[in-house]
Structure formats: structure tokens, C-alpha cells
Amino acid sequence: MENRKAGSTLPWEEFRKTLPEKIQGDEEVVRRIWEEVDYLPWLFIWHVLVSF
């Protein structure tokens, strides 16, 4: 099993490899948004486990 930080389903480093071309613009902004969006499935699952 891979070691991933809590709250991450697909780390940025792995996701970046799947992108077809170079990011135009600020890659840090794209990375930050990806990490915020990537957190949501983990948060949902955690909430379901704790709530029920």
C-alpha cells in the first residue's frame, strides 16, 4: 500500500503525469486548486463514517 498524506486520493505528483501537455500559466495555482478538489472525496468518506 502506498504512503499518502491524509486527505489525498491522488497526489499532485501523480496527477501531473497524466496531463497531456504543459500547463500554461501559474502551475502553483493549478496545483493548489487540484489539492483542494482532491480533498473533497476523502472528506465526504470521512464524514459518512463518522456520522453514521
Backbone bond lengths (Angstrom), bond angles and torsions (degrees), N, CA, C in turn:
res aa  C-N    CA-C-N  psi(-1)  N-CA   C-N-CA  omega(-1)  CA-C   N-CA-C  phi
1 M - - - 1.459 - - 1.527 109.27 -
2 E 1.289 115.49 138.40 1.457 120.66 -177.52 1.525 111.35 -76.67
3 N 1.314 115.59 147.95 1.458 120.45 174.56 1.516 108.61 -90.02
4 R 1.316 115.05 114.19 1.464 120.82 177.29 1.513 108.52 -126.17
5 K 1.323 115.51 150.07 1.452 117.76 178.67 1.530 109.15 -68.82
6 A 1.306 116.01 151.07 1.456 120.78 -179.05 1.525 110.25 -60.03
7 G 1.305 116.04 137.49 1.457 120.59 178.66 1.503 113.97 89.94
8 S 1.308 117.57 10.32 1.454 120.56 -179.05 1.520 109.92 -121.58
9 T 1.324 116.36 125.50 1.460 119.62 175.38 1.520 110.79 -96.49
10 L 1.312 117.20 -37.02 1.462 122.57 177.08 1.531 107.71 -141.17
11 P 1.334 117.05 101.41 1.465 120.35 -177.15 1.537 112.14 -58.46
12 W 1.300 115.58 154.15 1.462 122.41 -178.00 1.529 111.50 -55.76
13 E 1.312 117.28 -40.24 1.467 120.75 -177.59 1.531 111.25 -59.74
14 E 1.335 116.95 -39.69 1.462 120.92 178.52 1.527 110.93 -74.42
15 F 1.320 116.51 -42.09 1.460 120.30 -179.36 1.527 111.26 -64.62
16 R 1.329 116.80 -38.05 1.473 121.93 -178.46 1.530 110.87 -58.81
17 K 1.342 116.85 -35.49 1.465 121.32 -179.75 1.525 112.27 -67.03
18 T 1.320 118.11 -22.65 1.471 121.55 -177.38 1.524 112.63 -85.99
19 L 1.322 117.49 -12.34 1.464 120.09 -178.75 1.528 109.78 -73.14
20 P 1.336 117.45 135.93 1.463 120.41 -173.26 1.526 115.65 -72.32
21 E 1.300 117.64 -27.52 1.464 118.24 -176.09 1.516 110.85 -143.83
22 K 1.317 115.52 176.91 1.456 122.40 -179.23 1.531 110.24 -64.95
23 I 1.308 115.52 141.02 1.463 120.87 177.64 1.518 108.43 -76.30
24 Q 1.312 115.86 126.92 1.459 120.32 176.97 1.519 107.49 -93.54
25 G 1.300 116.63 125.05 1.451 120.45 -176.87 1.520 110.43 109.91
26 D 1.308 115.37 -158.14 1.462 122.00 -175.37 1.525 110.69 -85.58
27 E 1.323 116.60 108.87 1.464 120.94 -178.18 1.524 111.41 -65.49
28 E 1.318 118.29 -29.63 1.463 121.09 178.97 1.531 111.44 -63.12
29 V 1.326 117.68 -36.92 1.465 121.25 177.86 1.526 109.66 -65.83
30 V 1.325 116.91 -43.42 1.457 121.56 178.65 1.523 109.84 -63.33
31 R 1.325 117.60 -43.47 1.462 121.62 178.75 1.528 111.48 -61.20
32 R 1.328 116.53 -44.97 1.470 120.88 -179.04 1.520 111.10 -62.88
33 I 1.325 116.76 -44.63 1.463 120.53 178.67 1.521 110.49 -64.39
34 W 1.350 117.60 -42.43 1.465 120.15 178.04 1.525 111.00 -58.86
35 E 1.325 117.19 -44.72 1.455 120.10 -179.06 1.520 111.81 -65.20
36 E 1.327 117.74 -35.00 1.462 120.68 176.68 1.528 111.07 -68.19
37 V 1.327 117.70 -41.59 1.462 121.71 179.33 1.527 110.38 -71.12
38 D 1.321 117.41 -39.03 1.458 122.56 -179.05 1.533 111.59 -63.92
39 Y 1.307 118.09 -24.75 1.456 123.47 -179.49 1.531 112.25 -72.71
40 L 1.325 118.06 -27.20 1.461 121.65 -172.74 1.532 114.59 -61.31
41 P 1.350 121.54 -45.39 1.469 119.41 177.93 1.526 112.20 -61.39
42 W 1.316 116.87 -39.84 1.458 120.70 178.37 1.526 110.44 -63.14
43 L 1.314 117.32 -43.16 1.463 122.19 179.12 1.523 110.89 -63.08
44 F 1.329 117.46 -41.85 1.458 121.86 178.78 1.530 110.82 -61.88
45 I 1.325 117.24 -48.63 1.464 120.82 -179.65 1.521 110.49 -62.00
46 W 1.307 117.11 -43.85 1.460 120.69 179.10 1.525 110.27 -61.15
47 H 1.316 117.19 -43.59 1.456 121.37 -179.53 1.528 110.45 -62.76
48 V 1.320 118.53 -42.64 1.466 121.69 178.85 1.521 110.58 -62.93
49 L 1.320 117.54 -43.14 1.466 120.74 179.90 1.531 112.31 -63.92
50 V 1.301 116.73 -39.30 1.457 120.59 -176.71 1.529 111.40 -79.37
51 S 1.313 117.61 -33.45 1.467 121.43 -173.78 1.519 114.13 -78.94
52 F 1.320 117.05 -25.80 1.468 117.90 -173.60 1.481 111.72 -114.65
